[in-house]
Amino acid sequence: MAQSAGQTLQQLNAQDISKTFERTLQVFQGNREQFPELLKDAGSFLLQYARKLSRPQLYLAAGIIAVGAVALAIKLADELEEGEVHEING
């Protein structure tokens, strides 16, 4: 039986959500060293909760990740044109 959005959100771990959101903000604010950890956190979060989400919620999550990736790519391209991006040594 399908779960309601409220039931699904109650099952999600608030620490996982906050950690992923915090890393996202750090990357958008210019802390490029956090980018690999952001990818790791977002990927593990999505894989861990993909089975708990309904199909529309899963599509919405994938869309949000895609929009975020495009926004980050545009921001990085703009900074690259201005010469503000430096190589990340990882």
Backbone torsions as a table, in degrees:
resi	resn	phi	psi	omega
1	MET	NA	142.9	-177.2
2	ALA	-72.1	141.9	178.2
3	GLN	-91.9	151.0	175.2
4	SER	-77.5	163.6	-179.5
5	ALA	-62.1	-36.9	179.3
6	GLY	-63.9	-41.4	178.5
7	GLN	-65.4	-40.3	179.9
8	THR	-65.3	-43.9	-179.9
9	LEU	-64.0	-33.3	177.9
10	GLN	-66.9	-28.9	-178.9
11	GLN	-80.1	-20.0	-179.0
12	LEU	-73.7	143.2	-179.3
13	ASN	-81.3	120.9	-177.5
14	ALA	-63.1	-32.2	179.6
15	GLN	-66.6	-39.5	178.1
16	ASP	-63.3	-43.0	-179.7
17	ILE	-64.8	-46.5	-176.9
18	SER	-68.0	-37.4	179.3
19	LYS	-64.9	-43.6	179.3
20	THR	-65.7	-42.9	179.4
21	PHE	-64.6	-41.1	179.3
22	GLU	-63.2	-43.5	178.6
23	ARG	-65.1	-37.7	177.9
24	THR	-60.8	-46.0	178.4
25	LEU	-62.4	-40.7	179.5
26	GLN	-62.6	-41.3	179.2
27	VAL	-66.3	-43.3	179.5
28	PHE	-68.3	-23.1	177.7
29	GLN	-85.3	-2.9	174.2
30	GLY	113.0	-1.3	-180.0
31	ASN	-85.1	83.5	-174.2
32	ARG	-68.7	-18.0	179.6
33	GLU	-67.4	-19.3	-179.2
34	GLN	-84.8	-7.0	-175.3
35	PHE	-61.2	-46.0	177.8
36	PRO	-61.4	-38.1	178.0
37	GLU	-68.0	-35.2	176.8
38	LEU	-62.6	-45.5	178.4
39	LEU	-61.7	-41.7	179.6
40	LYS	-63.9	-47.5	-179.3
41	ASP	-64.1	-46.0	-178.7
42	ALA	-65.0	-41.6	179.5
43	GLY	-65.4	-45.8	179.7
44	SER	-67.0	-36.5	177.4
45	PHE	-62.3	-46.5	-178.6
46	LEU	-65.9	-42.7	178.9
47	LEU	-65.9	-38.9	-177.9
48	GLN	-67.4	-38.4	-174.2
49	TYR	-104.5	2.7	-178.2
50	ALA	-61.4	-35.9	-179.2
51	ARG	-73.4	-21.8	-178.1
52	LYS	-88.6	-16.6	-177.8
53	LEU	-89.4	147.1	173.6
54	SER	-73.6	168.1	-178.2
55	ARG	-59.4	-47.1	177.8
56	PRO	-62.1	-37.6	178.2
57	GLN	-65.8	-37.9	178.4
58	LEU	-66.2	-42.4	176.7
59	TYR	-62.5	-40.9	179.5
60	LEU	-64.2	-43.4	178.7
61	ALA	-63.0	-43.8	178.7
62	ALA	-64.3	-38.5	177.5
63	GLY	-64.8	-40.7	178.5
64	ILE	-64.0	-42.4	178.2
65	ILE	-63.6	-41.2	180.0
66	ALA	-65.2	-44.0	178.8
67	VAL	-63.5	-41.3	177.6
68	GLY	-62.4	-40.6	179.1
69	ALA	-65.1	-40.6	178.7
70	VAL	-66.7	-42.8	179.2
71	ALA	-62.7	-41.1	178.6
72	LEU	-66.8	-39.4	178.6
73	ALA	-64.3	-40.7	177.9
74	ILE	-64.4	-43.6	179.8
75	LYS	-63.4	-43.5	178.9
76	LEU	-65.1	-38.1	178.1
77	ALA	-64.4	-41.1	177.1
78	ASP	-63.6	-42.7	179.6
79	GLU	-68.3	-33.7	178.4
80	LEU	-65.4	-40.3	177.3
81	GLU	-64.2	-34.1	-179.7
82	GLU	-85.6	-5.9	178.4
83	GLY	79.6	22.0	-176.8
84	GLU	-94.9	-10.3	-177.0
85	VAL	-90.9	133.0	176.7
86	HIS	-117.0	156.0	-178.9
87	GLU	-64.5	138.2	176.7
88	ILE	-92.4	120.7	177.2
89	ASN	-93.5	114.0	-175.7
90	GLY	-127.0	NA	NA
